[in-house]
Amino acid sequence: MLTPNRRTLLTAAAAIPLLSATSILRAAEPDLAGLGDITRGAAPITPAERTARIARAQALMKASNIGAILVEPGSSQTYFTGVRWSRSERLTAALIPVEGEALIVTPFFEEPSVRETLGIPAEVRVWQEDEDPLALIAGYLKERNLAARPIGIEETVRFFAVDGLRRLLPDARLVSANPIVRGCRMIKTPAEIALMQAATNVTIAAYRWLHPRVEKGMTGPEIGALMSAATRKLGGEPEFSMALVGEASAYPHGSHEVHRVGEGQVVLMDCGCTVQGYQSDVSRTWVHGAATAEQRRVWDHAAQGQRIALAAARIGAPAGSIDDAVRAQYERWGYGPRYRLPGLSHRTGHGIGMDGHEPINLVHGEATPLAAGMCFSNEPGIYLPGKFGVRLEDCFHMTDAGPKWFSEPPERLDRPV
């Protein structure tokens, strides 16, 4: 899955062969024309579901004795309110009280635009350019007799908002909203899982279209441009289309150097898209031409690592036990130990949903028990610095009967997609 640092790295690398990538896309236009949108049947999140989310959050607030939670624009605000907005120095925020309708605070001139995506009943209060939006929030809390109760702050809310609220409500107790926000978002509903499945279907279809079109001499950014183009034609919005070639595949987030596909070189791809705000995350690794015995052995080990992880994913099991199970077998094969290289230098997986990386992680020491509705990536890669790396990544969701794949992992190197 693409992290901000990886996104910066790939953006810089993509600028190097821009003209070549453009020509490759032009050459692929006839083939791309044969692809169609496969997401048209995907049902959006309904107002009733958003209302149920608010009710769930309020129940959790009551259980935690929290009076309200403050949320800024981003996936959590969209999750609860439907509002799709970007952060700027002008605060737009949602305050969800323990009882009653939510409050939306936004600049006066932005109100019509904010209302376009508002998906729940809510009071909207506006502020002018010479006014303090946090005074509206503090005033609302006082009006509702909530200022004396703990106020939950969503973990991505910026410091200036927290600091301003402290200044206006010096006696208020500001606490983490994680028990509420995570308590809701970590457990996906059938509607959310269906959208994640639609996004995964797009990514898998794009891989199947792309794989036979990867040719000798192509760079990673050129391959990624083709993947993104196919993803758009299939109805997804590309989030990341990373292709690591040769030695670059040994470094999970790639290299600044430009590598070109050649005979016997590993191609490692990590790609994902969104469908109506929900994400996919799928990695595939293959060898261009004939694979060596070492490449096949490492690929088989990584594939077995995925199977070990899935077998360890059981309702009630600590999330960290999945990572432990994979790492124990890798160490028996001579990798590591622990996070050392050659071996698995990152966690086995991460939560996924509206964000590509969500709580919680499949990492040593994570004690949170697995529950139905939780969704994770499964990506126990193996990296040999100076040589190559293999990462196979498929996501799964927990059911009462155990884990279920969003995409089936490949069974052998010669059929990677």
C-alpha positions as CSV (number, residue, x, y, z in Angstrom):
1,M,0.0,0.0,0.0
2,L,1.2,3.5,-0.9
3,T,2.4,5.7,2.0
4,P,3.0,9.5,1.7
5,N,6.7,9.0,1.4
6,R,6.3,6.4,-1.2
7,R,3.9,8.7,-3.1
8,T,6.6,11.4,-3.1
9,L,9.2,9.0,-4.3
10,L,7.2,7.6,-7.2
11,T,6.1,11.1,-8.3
12,A,9.7,12.1,-8.7
13,A,10.5,8.9,-10.5
14,A,7.6,9.2,-12.8
15,A,8.8,12.6,-14.1
16,I,11.9,11.0,-15.6
17,P,10.2,8.9,-18.4
18,L,7.1,11.1,-18.9
19,L,7.3,11.4,-22.6
20,S,7.9,7.6,-23.0
21,A,4.9,6.9,-20.7
22,T,2.7,9.2,-22.8
23,S,3.7,7.3,-26.0
24,I,3.1,4.0,-24.4
25,L,-0.4,5.1,-23.3
26,R,-1.1,6.3,-26.8
27,A,-0.1,3.0,-28.2
28,A,-2.3,1.2,-25.7
29,E,-5.4,3.3,-26.5
30,P,-7.0,0.7,-28.8
31,D,-6.7,-2.0,-26.1
32,L,-7.9,0.3,-23.4
33,A,-11.0,1.1,-25.5
34,G,-12.1,-2.5,-25.0
35,L,-12.4,-2.0,-21.3
36,G,-15.6,-0.9,-19.7
37,D,-16.8,0.2,-16.3
38,I,-17.4,-2.8,-14.1
39,T,-18.5,-0.8,-11.0
40,R,-21.9,0.3,-12.2
41,G,-23.8,-2.0,-9.9
42,A,-22.0,-0.9,-6.8
43,A,-24.5,0.5,-4.4
44,P,-23.6,3.8,-2.5
45,I,-23.7,4.2,1.2
46,T,-27.2,5.2,2.1
47,P,-28.5,7.9,4.4
48,A,-29.9,5.2,6.6
49,E,-26.5,3.6,7.0
50,R,-24.9,6.9,7.9
51,T,-27.7,7.5,10.5
52,A,-26.9,4.1,11.9
53,R,-23.3,5.1,12.2
54,I,-24.2,8.1,14.2
55,A,-26.3,6.0,16.5
56,R,-23.5,3.6,17.0
57,A,-21.1,6.4,17.8
58,Q,-23.5,7.9,20.3
59,A,-23.9,4.5,22.0
60,L,-20.1,4.2,22.3
61,M,-20.0,7.8,23.6
62,K,-22.5,7.0,26.3
63,A,-20.5,3.9,27.3
64,S,-17.3,6.0,27.5
65,N,-19.0,9.0,29.2
66,I,-17.9,11.3,26.3
67,G,-20.1,14.3,25.6
68,A,-19.2,14.8,21.9
69,I,-16.5,14.1,19.3
70,L,-14.8,16.6,17.0
71,V,-13.9,15.5,13.5
72,E,-12.2,17.5,10.7
73,P,-12.5,16.9,6.9
74,G,-11.2,13.5,5.8
75,S,-12.4,9.9,5.8
76,S,-13.9,10.0,9.3
77,Q,-15.9,13.1,8.6
78,T,-17.1,11.5,5.3
79,Y,-17.8,8.3,7.1
80,F,-20.2,9.9,9.6
81,T,-21.7,12.8,7.7
82,G,-21.1,12.2,4.0
83,V,-19.4,15.6,3.7
84,R,-16.4,15.4,1.3
85,W,-14.2,18.3,1.9
86,S,-10.6,19.3,1.9
87,R,-8.7,20.8,4.9
88,S,-7.4,24.3,4.7
89,E,-6.7,27.1,7.2
90,R,-10.5,27.8,7.2
91,L,-12.0,25.3,9.5
92,T,-14.8,23.1,8.5
93,A,-15.6,20.6,11.2
94,A,-18.2,18.2,12.5
95,L,-19.2,17.8,16.1
96,I,-21.2,14.7,16.9
97,P,-22.9,15.0,20.3
98,V,-23.8,12.1,22.6
99,E,-27.5,12.8,21.8
100,G,-29.3,14.6,19.0
101,E,-28.2,15.8,15.6
102,A,-24.6,16.6,14.6
103,L,-23.3,20.1,14.2
104,I,-21.4,21.2,11.0
105,V,-19.3,24.4,11.3
106,T,-18.1,25.9,8.0
107,P,-17.2,29.3,6.5
108,F,-20.3,31.2,5.4
109,F,-19.3,31.2,1.7
110,E,-18.7,27.5,1.7
111,E,-22.0,26.4,3.2
112,P,-23.8,25.7,-0.1
113,S,-20.9,23.5,-1.3
114,V,-20.7,21.7,2.0
115,R,-24.4,20.9,2.0
116,E,-24.1,19.2,-1.4
117,T,-22.6,16.1,0.2
118,L,-24.1,16.3,3.7
119,G,-25.8,12.9,4.1
120,I,-27.3,13.1,7.6
121,P,-29.7,15.5,9.4
122,A,-27.4,18.1,11.0
123,E,-27.4,21.7,12.2
124,V,-25.1,23.9,10.1
125,R,-23.5,27.0,11.7
126,V,-21.4,29.4,9.6
127,W,-18.7,31.8,10.5
128,Q,-17.4,34.9,8.7
129,E,-13.8,35.6,7.8
130,D,-13.3,37.8,10.9
131,E,-14.8,35.3,13.3
132,D,-13.5,32.3,15.2
133,P,-15.1,29.0,14.1
134,L,-14.0,27.4,17.4
135,A,-16.2,29.9,19.2
136,L,-19.2,28.3,17.4
137,I,-18.2,24.9,18.6
138,A,-17.5,26.0,22.2
139,G,-20.8,27.9,22.2
140,Y,-22.7,24.8,21.0
141,L,-21.1,22.6,23.7
142,K,-22.1,25.1,26.4
143,E,-25.7,25.4,25.0
144,R,-26.1,21.6,25.1
145,N,-24.5,21.3,28.6
146,L,-21.7,19.2,27.1
147,A,-18.7,21.4,28.0
148,A,-18.3,19.8,31.4
149,R,-18.1,16.3,29.9
150,P,-15.0,14.8,28.2
151,I,-14.8,15.9,24.6
152,G,-13.3,13.4,22.1
153,I,-10.9,14.6,19.5
154,E,-10.5,12.5,16.4
155,E,-6.8,11.5,16.0
156,T,-6.1,13.6,12.9
157,V,-7.6,16.9,14.1
158,R,-5.0,19.6,13.8
159,F,-3.3,21.2,16.8
160,F,-4.7,24.7,16.1
161,A,-8.3,23.4,16.5
162,V,-7.4,21.6,19.7
163,D,-5.5,24.5,21.1
164,G,-8.3,26.9,20.2
165,L,-10.9,24.7,21.9
166,R,-8.7,24.6,25.1
167,R,-8.4,28.4,25.1
168,L,-12.2,28.8,24.9
169,L,-13.0,26.0,27.3
170,P,-10.1,26.0,29.7
171,D,-11.9,23.6,32.1
172,A,-12.9,21.1,29.4
173,R,-11.3,17.7,29.4
174,L,-10.2,16.8,25.8
175,V,-9.7,13.1,25.3
176,S,-9.0,10.7,22.4
177,A,-12.0,9.9,20.2
178,N,-10.4,6.6,19.2
179,P,-12.7,4.4,21.2
180,I,-15.7,5.9,19.3
181,V,-14.2,6.4,15.8
182,R,-12.3,3.2,15.7
183,G,-15.1,1.4,17.4
184,C,-17.3,2.3,14.4
185,R,-14.9,2.3,11.5
186,M,-13.0,-0.9,12.2
187,I,-16.1,-3.0,11.9
188,K,-17.3,-2.9,8.3
189,T,-20.9,-3.4,7.3
190,P,-22.0,-5.5,4.3
191,A,-22.4,-2.3,2.3
192,E,-18.8,-1.3,3.0
193,I,-17.5,-4.7,2.2
194,A,-19.4,-4.8,-1.1
195,L,-17.7,-1.5,-2.1
196,M,-14.3,-2.8,-1.1
197,Q,-15.0,-5.9,-3.2
198,A,-15.9,-3.8,-6.2
199,A,-12.6,-1.9,-5.9
200,T,-10.7,-5.1,-5.6
201,N,-12.5,-6.5,-8.7
202,V,-11.3,-3.4,-10.6
203,T,-7.7,-3.9,-9.5
204,I,-7.6,-7.6,-10.4
205,A,-9.2,-6.9,-13.8
206,A,-6.6,-4.2,-14.4
207,Y,-3.8,-6.6,-13.5
208,R,-5.1,-9.2,-15.9
209,W,-5.2,-6.6,-18.7
210,L,-1.8,-5.2,-17.9
211,H,0.3,-8.3,-17.3
212,P,0.7,-9.5,-20.9
213,R,1.5,-5.9,-22.0
214,V,4.6,-5.5,-19.9
215,E,7.5,-5.5,-22.3
216,K,11.3,-5.5,-22.1
217,G,12.7,-1.9,-21.7
218,M,9.7,-0.5,-19.8
219,T,10.3,1.4,-16.6
220,G,8.3,1.1,-13.4
221,P,6.5,4.5,-13.9
222,E,5.6,3.5,-17.5
223,I,4.0,0.2,-16.3
224,G,2.2,2.1,-13.5
225,A,0.8,4.6,-16.0
226,L,-0.7,1.7,-18.0
227,M,-2.2,0.2,-14.8
228,S,-3.7,3.5,-13.8
229,A,-5.2,4.0,-17.3
230,A,-6.8,0.5,-17.1
231,T,-8.1,1.2,-13.6
232,R,-9.9,4.3,-14.8
233,K,-11.5,2.6,-17.7
234,L,-12.7,-0.2,-15.4
235,G,-14.5,2.3,-13.2
236,G,-12.0,2.8,-10.3
237,E,-10.1,5.9,-9.2
238,P,-6.4,5.0,-9.0
239,E,-4.8,5.6,-5.6
240,F,-1.4,4.2,-6.4
241,S,0.1,2.1,-9.3
242,M,3.6,1.2,-8.2
243,A,5.9,-1.0,-10.3
244,L,9.3,-2.0,-9.0
245,V,11.7,-3.6,-11.4
246,G,14.8,-5.7,-10.7
247,E,16.8,-4.7,-7.7
248,A,14.2,-2.0,-6.8
249,S,11.8,-4.8,-5.9
250,A,14.1,-5.5,-2.9
251,Y,13.1,-2.2,-1.3
252,P,9.4,-2.1,-0.3
253,H,9.0,1.5,-1.3
254,G,11.2,1.4,-4.3
255,S,14.3,3.3,-5.4
256,H,15.1,6.7,-7.0
257,E,17.0,4.9,-9.7
258,V,15.3,4.1,-13.0
259,H,15.2,0.4,-13.7
260,R,14.0,-1.2,-16.9
261,V,12.4,-4.6,-17.5
262,G,14.8,-7.1,-18.8
263,E,15.1,-10.9,-19.2
264,G,15.0,-12.7,-15.8
265,Q,14.1,-9.5,-13.8
266,V,11.5,-9.4,-11.1
267,V,8.6,-7.1,-11.5
268,L,6.8,-6.3,-8.2
269,M,3.6,-4.3,-8.4
270,D,1.5,-2.7,-5.6
271,C,-1.7,-1.2,-6.8
272,G,-5.0,0.0,-5.5
273,C,-8.0,2.2,-6.3
274,T,-11.2,3.5,-4.8
275,V,-14.8,2.9,-5.6
276,Q,-17.2,5.3,-4.0
277,G,-14.5,6.1,-1.4
278,Y,-13.5,2.5,-0.5
279,Q,-10.1,1.1,-1.3
280,S,-8.4,-2.0,-2.7
281,D,-4.8,-3.0,-2.2
282,V,-3.3,-5.8,-4.2
283,S,0.4,-6.7,-4.9
284,R,1.6,-9.1,-7.5
285,T,5.2,-10.3,-8.3
286,W,6.4,-12.1,-11.4
287,V,9.6,-12.6,-13.4
288,H,9.9,-11.3,-17.0
289,G,11.1,-14.4,-18.9
290,A,12.7,-17.4,-17.2
291,A,12.9,-17.4,-13.4
292,T,15.9,-18.7,-11.5
293,A,15.6,-21.3,-8.8
294,E,16.2,-18.7,-6.1
295,Q,13.4,-16.5,-7.5
296,R,11.0,-19.4,-7.5
297,R,11.9,-20.5,-4.0
298,V,11.4,-17.0,-2.5
299,W,8.1,-16.5,-4.4
300,D,6.9,-19.9,-3.0
301,H,7.9,-18.9,0.5
302,A,6.0,-15.6,0.2
303,A,3.0,-17.4,-1.1
304,Q,3.2,-19.8,1.8
305,G,3.5,-16.9,4.2
306,Q,0.2,-15.6,2.9
307,R,-1.5,-18.9,3.6
308,I,0.0,-19.1,7.1
309,A,-1.3,-15.6,7.8
310,L,-4.8,-16.5,6.7
311,A,-4.8,-19.7,8.7
312,A,-3.9,-17.8,11.8
313,A,-6.7,-15.2,11.3
314,R,-9.4,-16.5,13.6
315,I,-12.1,-14.7,15.5
316,G,-10.8,-13.7,18.9
317,A,-7.1,-14.2,18.1
318,P,-4.8,-11.2,18.9
319,A,-4.0,-9.4,15.6
320,G,-0.3,-9.6,16.4
321,S,-0.5,-13.4,16.5
322,I,-0.8,-13.4,12.7
323,D,2.5,-11.6,12.2
324,D,4.1,-13.9,14.8
325,A,2.9,-17.1,12.9
326,V,4.4,-15.9,9.6
327,R,7.6,-14.7,11.1
328,A,8.2,-17.9,13.0
329,Q,8.1,-19.9,9.7
330,Y,10.2,-17.4,7.9
331,E,12.9,-17.7,10.6
332,R,12.8,-21.5,10.2
333,W,13.6,-20.9,6.5
334,G,16.5,-18.8,7.5
335,Y,15.1,-15.3,7.0
336,G,15.4,-12.6,9.7
337,P,15.3,-13.0,12.6
338,R,12.4,-10.7,13.3
339,Y,12.5,-7.6,11.0
340,R,16.1,-8.1,9.8
341,L,17.0,-8.6,6.1
342,P,16.9,-10.7,4.1
343,G,13.4,-11.4,5.2
344,L,10.2,-9.6,6.1
345,S,11.1,-6.1,7.2
346,H,7.6,-4.7,7.6
347,R,4.4,-5.9,9.3
348,T,2.3,-8.7,7.8
349,G,-0.7,-6.5,7.2
350,H,-2.7,-3.4,8.0
351,G,-6.3,-2.5,8.3
352,I,-8.1,-1.1,5.2
353,G,-11.3,0.5,4.3
354,M,-11.9,4.2,3.3
355,D,-8.2,4.7,4.0
356,G,-5.5,2.5,2.5
357,H,-4.0,2.1,6.0
358,E,-6.4,2.0,8.9
359,P,-6.2,0.6,12.4
360,I,-5.3,-2.0,13.4
361,N,-2.1,-3.6,12.1
362,L,-1.1,-7.2,11.9
363,V,2.1,-6.6,13.7
364,H,3.9,-8.2,16.7
365,G,2.5,-7.1,20.0
366,E,-0.9,-5.9,18.7
367,A,-3.3,-7.4,21.2
368,T,-6.7,-6.3,19.7
369,P,-8.8,-9.4,19.1
370,L,-10.0,-10.1,15.6
371,A,-13.7,-9.6,15.1
372,A,-16.2,-10.1,12.3
373,G,-16.2,-7.1,9.9
374,M,-12.5,-6.2,10.4
375,C,-10.6,-5.9,7.1
376,F,-6.9,-6.4,6.5
377,S,-4.2,-6.6,3.9
378,N,-2.1,-9.8,3.9
379,E,1.3,-9.0,2.5
380,P,4.2,-10.9,4.2
381,G,6.8,-10.0,1.6
382,I,10.4,-11.3,1.4
383,Y,13.2,-8.9,0.4
384,L,16.8,-9.7,-0.5
385,P,18.8,-6.4,-0.6
386,G,20.9,-6.1,-3.7
387,K,18.9,-8.8,-5.5
388,F,15.1,-8.7,-5.6
389,G,12.0,-8.9,-3.5
390,V,8.7,-10.7,-3.6
391,R,5.4,-9.3,-2.3
392,L,2.0,-10.9,-2.8
393,E,-0.7,-8.9,-1.2
394,D,-4.4,-9.7,-1.0
395,C,-7.0,-8.3,1.4
396,F,-9.5,-10.3,3.5
397,H,-12.3,-9.6,5.8
398,M,-13.3,-11.4,9.0
399,T,-16.6,-13.3,9.2
400,D,-18.0,-15.3,12.0
401,A,-16.8,-18.4,10.2
402,G,-13.3,-17.0,9.7
403,P,-11.4,-14.9,7.1
404,K,-12.6,-14.4,3.5
405,W,-10.5,-13.1,0.6
406,F,-11.4,-10.1,-1.4
407,S,-9.1,-11.5,-4.0
408,E,-7.7,-15.0,-4.3
409,P,-3.8,-15.1,-4.2
410,P,-2.0,-16.6,-7.2
411,E,-1.0,-20.2,-6.8
412,R,2.3,-20.1,-8.7
413,L,4.8,-17.8,-10.1
414,D,4.1,-18.7,-13.7
415,R,0.4,-17.5,-13.3
416,P,0.8,-14.4,-11.2
417,V,-2.5,-12.7,-12.0
